[in-house]
Amino acid sequence: MKIKTENLSKSFIIDNKKINVINNMNFESADNSITIILGKSGCGKTTFLRLLSGLEKADTGNVIIENNAKISIVFQEPRLMPWLNVFDNIAFSLNKKEKNIYKDKIYSLINMIGLNGFDKAYPSELSLGMMQRVSIARALANDVDIILMDEPFASLDYFTRETLQNETINIYKQNKKSIIFVTHSIDEALILGGKIIIFENGRIKKEYDLSDKPYKRNILDNYFIEIKKDILFSIKN
C-alpha cells in the first residue's frame, strides 16, 4: 500500500509570523516496503507524518491513501495507558468483542516483540525499550496496512535501538506492511530503508532506492559508506 501527496503545504503562525513547514510537497511512499524520511531536526518530518495520519490538516494540497488503507502511528514516546497491562495496552483500540476474538493474535504479537511472560506487567514495570515494543504491537493489533513511525527509537541506548531496528525488519518481513519511518539518524536510515527520502525545509531534496539491498545490512560495506557520504553532502549543502 502507498501514500501519496499532491502539492501539500502546511504553515503555522508563531508570534504573528507565518512559518512554512511543508512546502508544496509531492511525495510517494514505497509499496510494501520501509520508506525512510530523513532530515535534520526542524525540517518538517514530524509535521509531515501528522499530516499523513490526519492528526494535522494541510493548508493546501491532498493526501492520497491507496485503497483507503488503514493506518496506525507509533510516536516518539510509547504513550501507553499506565493503568493497563501489556495485553490490554495492545488491545486498547479493539472493542471488548474484538479483544476476545483476537486474544490469540494479541498473544502472538506479545511473542513477536519478545515480551513473553510480560502480558500482565504494567508500563511502570517495563523499560523504555519494552514499552516501545508494546506501542509497536498496539499499532499492529488492528491489522493495519500502513504503519507510520515517528523517530520511535530516538531516546533509546545504542544496543536497545539496534535490537528494535532488527525487530522492525522482522515485523516488516512477517507482515509485509508498508512502513513510513521518520529519523534523523543516517545509520538507521541505511539499516532500515528500502527507500530513503531526504527532507530539507519542508521539501524533498533527494531520494535513494535501496530496495535491491537485502536485510541484514553491513553499513560498513563500501556501498553504504559511499551512500552515507552522499547523504551527508546532500544534507550539508
Disulfide bonds with the S-S distance in Angstrom:
none
